[in-house]
Amino acid sequence: MRLIDADALIKWLSEWELQESPGWGANGYGDAKVAETIKEAIDAVEKMPTIDPVKRGKWDVDRYMYMTMTCSVCGWIFEHYGGLDEEWNYCPHCGSKNEVDG
């Protein structure tokens, strides 16, 4: 997968349409077709799903009396009485990718 700046692409398509379409086709048919095609491309780009930036944090672990892990991004506290049966590599509250610290 390749991430792009969709806003920059839309701007480029809009500017390209203004610069290139007036000289295309006879009697304006080509101009209208180019403009319609570019508008369809812009609509398609705007409908694409977005990917939110990955939040990164760490689990601040306190092993006094019982284990607690606090997310450094949102402050959510996970309490576990006993050993951790599974490794938590993300916070279920805010979704940040977390590493264990401590």
PyMOL commands that set and color helices and strands:
alter all, ss='L'
color gray80, all
select helices_A, chain A and resi 6-23+29-47
alter helices_A, ss='H'
color red, helices_A
select strands_A, chain A and resi 56-62+67-71+77-80+97-101
alter strands_A, ss='S'
color yellow, strands_A
deselect
rebuild
show_as cartoon
